[in-house]
Amino acid sequence: MLALIAIAPLPFGSNRPWAWSILSLWVGILVLLDAVAAFADPVRGESRFMKRIAIPAVLFIPVVIWIVIQATPDVLPAAAHPMWGEAAAQLGRDMAAYVSIDPELTRDALMVLLAYAGVFWLAARHGRDRGNAAIMLKFFVIVSTVYAIYGLSVFFGGWEKILWYDKTAYRGDLTSTFINRNSYATYAAMGLIASVVMFVNVLAHDLRRGSAGRKMIRRMMDGVMKKAWLPILGGLTTGTALMLTHSRAGFASGMIGVMAVLIGLFVARMLPRKIAGWSVGGIVCLLIVGFWFSGHTLERRFERLDTDQATRLTVYERTIDGIQLSPVTGYGYGAFEPGFRQFKQQNISGLTWDLAHNSYLEFAFGAGFTTLLACLIIFVVIFAKSASGLVLRHRDQIYPIVGVASCLTVAAHSFVDFSVQMPAMGICFMFLVALGWEQSFSGENRLLS
């Protein structure tokens, strides 16, 4: 699983059919092997884990069933898209009828969705152990730092390439191994969140010991040199990379996540009051430095916000029109581009809109509003449990903090973009959320064997 998390961003964020197909197959094999291992050597606490995951699973299974129905011929003729009847009439022969306007796209998108669920399952199961949880968080910090260093090297080197391929878009923006700057911005934001939390956790003992300011600073500096070099490197590289993506939404959602981390650390009493001001001041300084590094590009993008927003709002309005015409059945999960064609207006008709730039609207457009509601409830349940674990637990609050902050970051960005729909970003998000959710439960978070 860790190897999957490390490699997934490498081939263009896994945003190619061959890449997300291999990723999905990889996750499927891991889930099957995990099931075989659990059957051969039952683990104590297995029933406890099943009870914990029951609510998300019960809500997710109908979502999968409905998407399967959308891509299956002649299951619900009454709910089938009228295009199939029109095509049959034009061709003068019987044709299979689907709810989805493009069942192949729906099956493909379902495959990736199941990969997301598989990563959540694996990360939650193996994240129960405190030792595993520590390794998983540290590993993600290392991986996100490596991709940030690569992105910074390419950016400052002036090489407009992704690996050995020339960039075809987002030239002048830092994208690391991702094609889209917004998707990488969200990934970098999660790396920044994990790095900040890990840094505070490494120095938590020194921070909690009450003493004179000078003595505390000396102990902290000793700790930084010996123990906290990794999260400091991770925070500096991912934070700078986030700014240099020049992504407005990625920058804003990343700051929401960082503020959530600070609030979580205060609530968990991992940052004493006298350190709080230093933390906020340090983050402000990093933002100023990062903004200076990003130059005028980000500023110019903010100035172009009105024009871009007008186009986006038109797409959102037409997407909502489509949802209102088919609120229950949808047009096929993952089939936004062919389904949206009939709703285009003249001012956006010259562009190909294969994504709605709003993951909530796109999901409702494809799978139906009811299905979207079920998925939102799943994440509300996970988020609420992580938040309660942050408040109620007396140790290991760093994991719920990472889960809560990651949820807020991705939730905010999903209103104006589609980062979570990029396979590499999506599985890393599920990896961190599952870790935070499982570590929110009290009781046996030690090795279960």
N, C-alpha and C positions, 0 to 999 in steps of 0.2 A: 504493500500500500504506500509506503514511504517513497519507494522508487517511482511509483505512478505519480505522486504529488510532485516529485522532482522533475520528471521528464515531460509532464503534460504541457507546460508552457512553451517547450522548446520548438515544436513544429507549428509556428504561427499561432500559438495559443490553442492548438488543436482545432482551429477553425477551418478545417478542410475535411471533406467526407472521409477520406482514407484515415485521417488522424483521429477523428471522433469515433470512427468505427473500431479502430484498434483499441482506443481508450475504453469504449463500451465493452468490447470483448474481454479486455484485461480485467475490468471490474467484475464482470460476470464470472470469470474463472476464479477470481479471489473469493467471491461470495460462495461459490460452490465448494471450494476447498475449505473455507471456514466452516461451512455447514457439515462437511464430512468430518473435519477435525472435532467439532463439537459433539457430533453423534458418537464418534469413536471414543472420546474421552470427555464425558459430560463435566461441565464446570459448575462448581457450587455458585449459587446466585443466578443461574440461568433463568429460573422462573421469575426472579425479581426483575431481571432485565426485561423479560417479555412483558411483565405488567407495566413497567415504566414506558415502554415504547408502544403500548397497545393503542393509546388514543391517536398518536400520529399515524400509525399503521392502518387503523380502522378508517381514518379519513382519507388516506392516500389510496387505498385499494380501489374504492369506487372511481377515483380520478383515472386510474390506469384502465379500469374496465370500460369506462366511457370512451376513452381515447381509442382503445382497441375496437369498440363498436363503430366509431367513426371511420375506421380504416378497413372495416370488414364489409364485403358486398352483401346487399339484400337482407341485412339484419333488421333494420327499421325503415321499410319503404316509405312510410309516411313522413319520416324525418329526413329523407334523402335530399341532397341539394338538387334543385330543379334543373341544373345544367345537365345532369345525366339523362333526364327525360327528354330534354330538348335535343341532346346529341343523338339519342336513340331514334327520335322522330326524323331528324335530318338524314341519318344513315339508313333508315328504313329497316332496322333490325333491333332485336332485343339487346340491351346492355345491362350489365350489373350496375346497381345504384348504390352510391355511398353517401354517407352524411358528409364526409370530407370532400372538398372540391379537388383535392389532390392526395389520394391515400398514400402514395409513395412518400411524399414529404411528411405526412403524419406519422407513418411508421418510423421514419428516420428520426424525427424529433422525439418520439416516444422512447426510442433506443437510448438517446442521450439523457432523457429524463430519468430512466431507470438506472443509468450509470450514476447520476447524482444521488439517487436514493440508495444505491449500493454503497457509495462512499460514506454516506451518512451512517448506514448500518454498521459498516466495518469500523469507522472511527469511533462510534459510540460504544461498540462492544469492546474494543481493545483499549479505549480511553478510560475504561473503568479503573484500571490499575494506575496508581499514582506515578509509578516509574515510567510506564508507557506514556502517560499524559505529559510528563516533563520532556521526554524524548521527542514526542510529536510536536510540541510547541517550539522547542529549540530547533528541530529540524526545519520547520517552516521558516523560522527566522533566517537560518542559514541559506535556504533555497531562495527566499525572496531577496536576500542581500546579494547573492550571486547574480541573479537576473538584473538587479539594479546596477551593480558594478558593470555588467556587460552593456547595459543600456547607456550608462554614463560614458563608458569608453568609446562606444560608437558615436554618441552625440558630440562629445568634445573632440573626437578625432575627425569629425566632418564627413564620416562615411555614411551615406544615405543607403544603408543596406539593412536587411534582416537576414542574419546568417550570411550566406553568400549570394543572396538574391537582392537585386536593386529594388528599392522602395517604389511602389506605384502610387502611393498616397501618403499623406501626413509627413511630407518631407519638411525638415526643420523642426520636427517634434520628436521627443523621446518616446519610443514605443517598445524598447527592449526587443523581445522575440515575438511580440504581438503585432498584428497588422493594424489594429485600431488603437489610437492613443487613449480613448476613453476607457476601454477595457483594461489596458495596462494601468491606467491611473487608479482604478479600483483595486487592482491586484497590489500595486505599490502601497496604497492606503492600508490594506490589510497587513502588509508586511510592516508598515510603520506602527500600526496598532500593536502587533505582536512584539515588536522590538521595545516599545515604550513599556509595556507591561512586564516583559522579561527583565528589563533594566531595573525597574523598581523592585521586582521580586528578588533579584540578586542582591540588592543593597538593603532589603527590608530590615534585616537585623540591625544594621547600623542606624537606619532611619528611625526605628522604634525606640532605641536606647536614648533616653533623655540625658543630655549633657550640654556643655557649653558649645556655642556655635563653632568656635575655632577647632575644638577637639572633634566635633562631628564632621566638619569639613575634611580634617586630616584623615579620619577613618574612612570617609567616603572616597577620598582620592586614592587611598591605598586599595580600597575595594574595587575601584574603577580599573586601576592598573592590573589587578590580579584576576578579577572575576567578571567584570562587566564590559570588557572590550568588544565582545560580539554584539550585544544589543546596541551599544553606542555606534558601532560601525553600521549595523543594520538600520538604526534610526536615521543616521546622517545620510546614508546612500538612498534609502527608500524615500525619505522625505524630500531630498533634492530631486530625485527622479520624478516624484509626483508633481513637483512644481514645473519641471521641464517638459512634461507631457503637454503643457499648455491647455489642459482640459478644464474648462470652467466647472462642469458638473462634477468631474472627478476631484478637483481641488476642494470644492464646497462640501461634497459628501465625505471626503477624507477628514476635513476639519470637524465635521459632525462626529465622526468616529473618535477622533483624538479627544474632543471635549467629553465624550461619553466615557472614555478611559479615565480621564482626570476625575470626573464625578464618581465613577466606580471606585477608584483608588481612595478617594476621600471617604466614601460610604463604608468601604472595607477597612478603613483606618490604617491603610498601608502607607499613607502620606500624612505625617503629623502636620499640625497647623503651621508651624514655623517653616516647613518646607513647601507649603502650598504656593506661597507667593513666588518662590524661586522657580517652581515648576511652570507656573503660568508665564512668568517672565522669560524663561528659557524657550518655551514654545513660541512665544511672540517673536523672540530674536531669530529663531529658526525660520519662521514664516517670512520675516523681513529679508533675511539672507536669501532664502529660496526665491522670493519674489524678485530680488535684485538679479539673481542668476538667470531667471526666466526672461529678463529683459522686457522689452515692450510688446512681445508677442502675446502674452496672456492679456495685457492691458488692451491691445487692439481687438482681441477676441471678445472681451467684455463690451467693447464699443460696438461690435457687430451683433450684439445680443438681440436687438430689436428686430433686425431683418431675419435672423435665424428663427427667432421665436414666432414670428408671423407664419412662416412656412410650417413649423412644427405644429402650431395651433390648428392650422388647416388640416393637417394629417390627423390630428387628434379628433377634430370635429367629424371628419368623414369616418374615422374608425368607430366613433360612438354611434354614428348613424347606422353603420353595419351591425353593431351589437344590438341596437334597438330593434332591428328587423329580424334578428335571429338570436335572442338573448339566452335561450336554453341550449339549443343544439350547436351553435357556432358554425364555422365554415371549415373546420378541420384544424386540429392542433398542429402548429408548424407550417401551415399553408397560408400564411398571411399574404404573400406576394400575389398569388393567383386570385385569392379571395378579395383583395383590396382593389383590384383593377376596376371593377364596376363602380367604385365609389370615388374615383379620382375626379378632381375638378381641373379646370383648364390650367390654373396657375401651378399645379403640381403634376400635370399629366405627362410632362416631358421627362420626368425622373422615374427610375425604377425603385419602388419602395418595397424591399423585401423584408424590412423590419419597421415596426411602428415607432421606434425610439421612445417607447413607454411599455415596459414589460407587462404591466398590469392590464393595460388596454389590449395589447396584443394577445395575451393569454385568454382574456374574455372573448375577444373576436374569434379566436380559433377554437377553443374548447367550450365556450359558453360561460355566462356569468356565474352560474351555479357552481361550476367546476372551479372557477377562480376563487369563489368564496370559500370552498372547501380547502384549497391550498393556503389561502390567507389564514384560515383558522389554525391550520397545522403550524404555521410559523408564529402565530400569536401564542399558541400553547408552548412552543419551544422557547420563545423569547421570554414569556412570563416565568417559566420555570428557571431559566438562567438568571433573570433578575432577582427572583426570590432566593436562589442559591447564593447570589452575591451578598444579599442582606443577612441571610440566616446562617450561613456556614461560618465557621471560625478558622478555617484554613483553606488553602488552595483556591482562594477567591479569584486568582488571576485568570483561571480558565473561564468562569462565567463572565468576567469582564471582557475578555477577548470575544466570546460568543455574542454578548450584548452589543458591543461596539461594532463588530462585523455586520450584525443584522441591521443596525441603524445605518451604517455606511451604504450597504447594498440596497436597502429599502429606499433610501433617499435618492440614490443614483438611478434606480429603476424607474423613477417618475419621468425622467428625461432622457434615458438611454437604455442600452440593452446589454450591459456588461455581464450580467449574470447568465445571459444566454450564450456567452462564449464558453465552450466546454472546459478549458483549463481554468478559467476564472470561477466557473460554477462549481467544479469539484473541490477546488481549494476553499471556497466559501463554505461548502457543506462539511468539509473536513474540520474547519475551525468551529463552526456552529455546533456540530455533533460533539466535539470535545468539550465545549463549554456547557452544553446541555447535560451530558452525562456526569460531569464533575459538579453539577449543581445539586445532585442528590446527596443526602447525608448517609452515613453508614459505611459499608464496606467498599471503600475506594482503594483498598490495597489489592495486592495480587490475589486473584480468585483462582484457586486450583485445588 
